[in-house]
Amino acid sequence: MTGNTEPDALLDPRALSKLRWRCRRGLLENDLFIQRFFARHEASLTVRQAHALGELMDLSDHDLLDLLLARTVAPDDLARDDVIRVLALLRASVQPV
């Protein structure tokens, strides 16, 4: 995803741009979560968080929305700390500051 392989390194601008493109979704509701997430966190997004977000983007739109709205829990293959933390950041992004 980036030339820097350190998981806690900040995401470089090129990788960030690619990630933003990859995060475009078919459901407006998902896009709203993601847009607000990037508005709050893009300057501090790490390589590890980018990978976790990429894994969430592998989900179908409806499965992702169910996770974002806490209608379901993360499946076992996504129930890792890094993914759960990014999911929490996504959820918190729609809350007022």
N, C-alpha and C positions, 0 to 999 in steps of 0.2 A: 504494500500500500504506500510505502514511503521508503526513501533511501536510508533513513535513520531506523535502525532495528531496535533501539532501546525502547522498551514498552512504556516507560514513563516520560519519554521525550515528547515535547510538543509536536503536534502534527505540522508538517511543513505546508506552505500555501498551496502547492500543486496537489498534494494528497488531500488537503481539505476541500479543494475545488472538486476533485473526483468523488469524494465522499458525499458532498452536497448533491451532486448529480445523481449518484446512486440512491440517495434517500428520497428522491421524488416518488410519490405514491399516487395511486389511482383514486383513493378516497380523500376527500377534502379534510375530513376529521384528522386523519393521520398526518397530512401535510401541515395542519395547524400545530400539532404537537411538535413536529420536527422543525418547522420554521422558528418557533419560539425557543426550542432547545438550542438551535444554532445562534439565535440572537443573544442568548445568555451565555453560551459556553464555547463558542467557536474559538475565541482567543486563548482558551486554556485547555483545549481538547488534546488529549495525549494519544499516542499510537495505540496503547492498550484500549482506551475508550473507543477509538475509531474501529478497532477490530470487533469489539463487542457490539457497537452500533451496526456494523456490517452484518453480523450474525442475526441481529433482530430484523434487518432489512430482507433477510432470506425468507422470512415468514410471509404468508399471504396477507393481503390487506386486512381481511376480516380477523384473522388470528392476531395480527399486530394490534388492531384496534381493541380487541378483547383484552389483551395484555395491558395496553395503555389505560384502559378504563377500569382495570383491576376486576374484570369479569371472570378472568381465568388466571391461573398461576403459570409461571414459565415451565415449559416442558423440561424433563430431566436433562436433555442435551444442552439446554440453555440456562439451567439453574446453577450457574457459577457466579461467584462474587462480582466479577467484572461486568457481566451482563446485567445482573440484578441492580448494580449501582447505576449503570447507564439508564436502565429502565426507570429507576427512581428519579433520575435527573430529568428524563423525558416527562414523567408525570408531574413533577414539580414545576416544570416550565410553563404550565398553563395556569398556575396559581399566581395571584397578585404578588408583587414584590413587597 
